[in-house]
Amino acid sequence: ISGNPQSWRGIQEIIRREADCACLYISVGKNDVRFWILKATGAIHFTKKTVSLEANAKSGLVPDLDEFFKESFRNHAVLLDHDAEDLRTNLHLCYKIIIAPVASLLKRPEIIIVPDSCMYQVPFAALADEGGKYLSETCRIRMVPSLSTLKCVQNSPPDYHSQTGVLIVGDPEVGAVIYKGRRRNITPSLCARKEAEMIGRLLGVTPLIGNSATKHAVLQAINSVSLIHIAAHGDAKRGEIALSPEHPILFPPFPREEDYLLTMADISKTRLRAKLVVLSCSHSARGQIRTEGVIGIARAFLGSGARSVLAARWALDHIATEQFMACFYKHLFRGESASESLHMARNWMRHNGFDKVSQWAPFMLMGDNVTFDFENWPVPTAPQEPEVE
C-alpha cells in the first residue's frame, strides 16, 4: 500500500464498491505485523503489532514471523487424529497474532483479506479465538491476491462474462502416466464422479467423466461457459490438474505431463469468461509463494479472466467434499452468492458430523462475490436439488 494520496483515493474507490465489507490488508515483517483495515465508508485504520514467538521445540531457535506462517500449515493435509492438538494450537496462535489485534474493526458481514505472501498458507476461516469460536462463524471470508486484482474484476464490462453455460468435469480416467519423470498410476475417484454427476443433475447438464474428460475436451469448452467445476486429482505443489489423455494408446510407452496435465501455462493461454471456477481438487489453491502471492493453478484461472475461484488449500477428504459441494450448490442454485454459499456450507458441515477442520475448511474463495440466475438458464432437463445427507 502506497502513501501516495492518489493511491489512497484509488483504494477508497475500490473498497466503496464492496458494500458491507471490511478489507484487511496484512503485511508481515521479521517480528511485527502491520494491518490496514479499509471500509466502504472511506475510513482507513492502520495498526502495528510486535510479536515475540517461543523457540522451536526441535531446533531451539526462535523463528521469524514469515517463517512461522510458512511452516505452520505447509504440510497441512487430511489430518490424523494425533495431529489435532497441534493444529488447534496453531489456529489459536495465528488468530491471536493476525486477527485479535484488529477484531473490533472487522465487525462486518464479510471480510476481504489481502494477505502478505507468507500468509497464503493460513486457513483464515479456521482461525479460532480463546473461546474456540472460528472466524468463519462470525463473518463470510474471501481472498484477493491484491487490491489491483480486485479493481480489475470490478472494472470488467458487464457483458464480458458469460451468463449461462456450465462445464462439469469429474473423475478423469488418467491411468498409468509419466509424472515428474517417473511412471505413476493415477487411480479413479468414485467420490469425484458422484460429485460431478450430482452437480450435473442439479444444473441439467451432462458432465465430462472418465475417458471423456480429456485435456483437449476441457480446453475446448472452458472459455465459453459461466460456471466451471472440476473434481479431479491435483498436484501437491502447484495444484495443476490431472485429466484424461486423448488417446493413451498412442503415447508410447505412457502419456507425458503435456498430454494430460492441465497446467498454469495452459490456462494462461485461454480467455476465460467464467463467473465462477470451482476447483474441487486437492491442493488447487497451492503454488509458489512470491511477493505478489501464491502463483498456482487457481491464480492462473483468476488471471485469465475468471471472476471468482473456489479452490482447496490441502488434500481433500473425498466423502466430506461430496457433502460440502452438495450443500454449496444447493445454496448457489437458490440465488445466494458464492460467498454466502461457502459460508452456509461450512456451517452445515461443522454441525452435521464433519467438524474436523480438514473436512469443512479446505476451500477458499478468491476474487468477486458472484451470483447466478439459474432459473432463467436454458436447461435441457428439469434440474434437481442435491440431497445433503
TABELUR-V16888 format. One record per run of one state. SS is the DSSP state (2 for helix, 1 for strand, 0 for the rest). FROM is the first residue (numbers start at 0). TO is the last residue. Records with the same first field share a line. If there is no record, write none. Layout:
SS=FROM-TO + FROM-TO
This chain:
0=0-3 + 16-19 + 28-30 + 39-42 + 50-53 + 55-60 + 62-63 + 72-79 + 98-98 + 105-108 + 114-115 + 121-122 + 126-126 + 128-132 + 138-138 + 143-145 + 154-164 + 172-173 + 179-180 + 186-188 + 203-206 + 210-212 + 221-225 + 232-232 + 234-239 + 242-242 + 244-246 + 250-253 + 255-255 + 262-262 + 268-274 + 281-286 + 290-291 + 295-295 + 303-306 + 312-316 + 333-336 + 350-355 + 360-361 + 367-372 + 376-388
2=4-15 + 64-71 + 80-97 + 99-104 + 116-120 + 123-125 + 134-137 + 146-153 + 189-202 + 214-220 + 247-249 + 256-259 + 263-267 + 296-302 + 317-332 + 337-349 + 356-359 + 373-375
1=20-27 + 31-38 + 43-49 + 54-54 + 61-61 + 109-113 + 127-127 + 133-133 + 139-142 + 165-171 + 174-178 + 181-185 + 207-209 + 213-213 + 226-231 + 233-233 + 240-241 + 243-243 + 254-254 + 260-261 + 275-280 + 287-289 + 292-294 + 307-311 + 362-366
